[in-house]
Amino acid sequence: MSSQLLKGKRGIIFGALDESSIAWKVAEKAFSEGAVFTLTNAPIAMRMGEINKLADKCNTIVIPADATSVEDIEKLITESMEKLGGKLDFILHSIGMSPNVRKNRGYTDLSYDFLMKTLDVSAISFHKIMQTAYKLDAMNEWGSIVGLSYIAAQRTFPSYSDMADAKSTLESIARSFGYHYGKHRKVRVNTISQSPTWTTAGSGVKGFDAFYAYADKLSPLGNASAESCADYCLFLFSDMSRMVTMQNLFNDGGFSSVGVSDEIMQLLMKE
Ligand SMILES: NC(=O)c1ccc[n+]([C@@H]2O[C@H](COP(=O)([O-])OP(=O)(O)OC[C@H]3O[C@@H](n4cnc5c(N)ncnc54)[C@H](O)[C@@H]3O)[C@@H](O)[C@H]2O)c1
């Protein structure tokens, strides 16, 4: 049931590709909690057309933008403020892509051109979005900007390859920009470190089913769903979290604090 947690708030949601996308769930829930927002994705993702269905459901528009292009981001933010009738209160960065992972290039055989693309799309785009919003003075005071991360930023998951470096950079950008935006306009910046989740980006990682099953067996609460991640995003967009900034927050069913679980022990014990 809706409590209109985000009533009166305006935002931009990056990264809804299809119904399984975490950003898709955030949009549906933000809409039912009273927020108004625009949707955006890379022009190439638009061709699939799914995002238009989401826009219809959320009574909004889609503004295409490649998150690596400052020019596209400027246009997106300016048009969003026009469409929504004022400055923004929240932005969701739900973007990740590694050509190395896609092409199965392991960490000891990276293409450096691909690595640059991974970092630009998955991490530096977060800085580009914030710097553009900062320069356009597009955020209201106490606004909230959220990026989505993964625990490979802190611990090694071999097949996550260069995405681990992108996530470490993403989390660092959240802290660094969070300082400046906090001082400047009291804008908050956080990342949510999410459990493995069955989405297009998630399942593109080699051995994803094993990642998923392992995390599920290790976490006392089991893996966090995309819906629960969306709930956490809404809490961070809301005034309920107004003193939370520069944090990487785990939405992972406890995974990050567990050494070993009974389930994993049982799998490995000889007798
Ligand atoms: N699925 C998981 O297991 C998992 C776990 C932790 C964190 N995350 C993170 O959650 C976020 C959302 O991913 P998801 O799992 O919902 O998958 P998804 O594939 O649905 O979303 C990824 C989005 O990034 C967009 N994108 C790629 N390149 C872009 C560009 N140049 N400009 C603009 N958009 C671009 C894609 O079009 C897509 O919409 C990502 O940051 C991902 O790393 C996912």
The ligand as an SDF file (V2000), in Angstrom:
LIG
                    3D

 44 48  0  0  0  0  0  0  0  0999 V2000
   22.0810   -7.6960  -11.4220 N   0  0  0  0  0  0  0  0  0  0  0  0
   22.9810   -7.8390  -10.4570 C   0  0  0  0  0  0  0  0  0  0  0  0
   23.3550   -8.9540  -10.0650 O   0  0  0  0  0  0  0  0  0  0  0  0
   23.5580   -6.6130   -9.8210 C   0  0  0  0  0  0  0  0  0  0  0  0
   24.1770   -6.7110   -8.5530 C   0  0  0  0  0  0  0  0  0  0  0  0
   24.7350   -5.5640   -7.9900 C   0  0  0  0  0  0  0  0  0  0  0  0
   24.6710   -4.3650   -8.6780 C   0  0  0  0  0  0  0  0  0  0  0  0
   24.0570   -4.2850   -9.9140 N   0  0  0  0  0  0  0  0  0  0  0  0
   24.0440   -3.0180  -10.6300 C   0  0  0  0  0  0  0  0  0  0  0  0
   22.7200   -2.5650  -10.8120 O   0  0  0  0  0  0  0  0  0  0  0  0
   22.7180   -1.6630  -11.9020 C   0  0  0  0  0  0  0  0  0  0  0  0
   21.5600   -2.0060  -12.8230 C   0  0  0  0  0  0  0  0  0  0  0  0
   21.7600   -3.2170  -13.4680 O   0  0  0  0  0  0  0  0  0  0  0  0
   20.6350   -4.3200  -13.6310 P   0  0  0  0  0  0  0  0  0  0  0  0
   21.1200   -5.5260  -12.9230 O   0  0  0  0  0  0  0  0  0  0  0  0
   19.2940   -3.7760  -13.3210 O   0  0  0  0  0  0  0  0  0  0  0  0
   20.7560   -4.6910  -15.1920 O   0  0  0  0  0  0  0  0  0  0  0  0
   20.1540   -4.0250  -16.5210 P   0  0  0  0  0  0  0  0  0  0  0  0
   20.8830   -4.6750  -17.6340 O   0  0  0  0  0  0  0  0  0  0  0  0
   18.6940   -4.1230  -16.5110 O   0  0  0  0  0  0  0  0  0  0  0  0
   20.5850   -2.4860  -16.3990 O   0  0  0  0  0  0  0  0  0  0  0  0
   21.8190   -1.9680  -16.8550 C   0  0  0  0  0  0  0  0  0  0  0  0
   21.4580   -0.7020  -17.6360 C   0  0  0  0  0  0  0  0  0  0  0  0
   22.6180    0.0370  -18.0310 O   0  0  0  0  0  0  0  0  0  0  0  0
   22.2350    0.6770  -19.2480 C   0  0  0  0  0  0  0  0  0  0  0  0
   23.3770    1.2330  -19.9640 N   0  0  0  0  0  0  0  0  0  0  0  0
   24.4470    0.5550  -20.4630 C   0  0  0  0  0  0  0  0  0  0  0  0
   25.2590    1.4120  -21.1300 N   0  0  0  0  0  0  0  0  0  0  0  0
   24.7010    2.6510  -21.0100 C   0  0  0  0  0  0  0  0  0  0  0  0
   25.0640    3.9490  -21.4690 C   0  0  0  0  0  0  0  0  0  0  0  0
   26.1800    4.1570  -22.1880 N   0  0  0  0  0  0  0  0  0  0  0  0
   24.2520    5.0090  -21.1730 N   0  0  0  0  0  0  0  0  0  0  0  0
   23.1110    4.8230  -20.4550 C   0  0  0  0  0  0  0  0  0  0  0  0
   22.7160    3.6140  -19.9960 N   0  0  0  0  0  0  0  0  0  0  0  0
   23.5020    2.5490  -20.2670 C   0  0  0  0  0  0  0  0  0  0  0  0
   21.5650   -0.4700  -20.0030 C   0  0  0  0  0  0  0  0  0  0  0  0
   20.8760   -0.0550  -21.1660 O   0  0  0  0  0  0  0  0  0  0  0  0
   20.6750   -1.0340  -18.9240 C   0  0  0  0  0  0  0  0  0  0  0  0
   19.4230   -0.3810  -18.8910 O   0  0  0  0  0  0  0  0  0  0  0  0
   24.0970   -1.7430  -12.5560 C   0  0  0  0  0  0  0  0  0  0  0  0
   24.9180   -0.7170  -12.0660 O   0  0  0  0  0  0  0  0  0  0  0  0
   24.5970   -3.0890  -12.0450 C   0  0  0  0  0  0  0  0  0  0  0  0
   25.9960   -3.2030  -12.0700 O   0  0  0  0  0  0  0  0  0  0  0  0
   23.4850   -5.3870  -10.4790 C   0  0  0  0  0  0  0  0  0  0  0  0
  1  2  1  0
  2  3  2  0
  2  4  1  0
  4  5  1  0
  4 44  2  0
  5  6  2  0
  6  7  1  0
  7  8  2  0
  8  9  1  0
  8 44  1  0
  9 10  1  0
  9 42  1  0
 10 11  1  0
 11 12  1  0
 11 40  1  0
 12 13  1  0
 13 14  1  0
 14 15  2  0
 14 16  1  0
 14 17  1  0
 17 18  1  0
 18 19  2  0
 18 20  1  0
 18 21  1  0
 21 22  1  0
 22 23  1  0
 23 24  1  0
 23 38  1  0
 24 25  1  0
 25 26  1  0
 25 36  1  0
 26 27  1  0
 26 35  1  0
 27 28  2  0
 28 29  1  0
 29 30  1  0
 29 35  2  0
 30 31  1  0
 30 32  2  0
 32 33  1  0
 33 34  2  0
 34 35  1  0
 36 37  1  0
 36 38  1  0
 38 39  1  0
 40 41  1  0
 40 42  1  0
 42 43  1  0
M  CHG  2   8   1  16  -1
M  END
$$$$
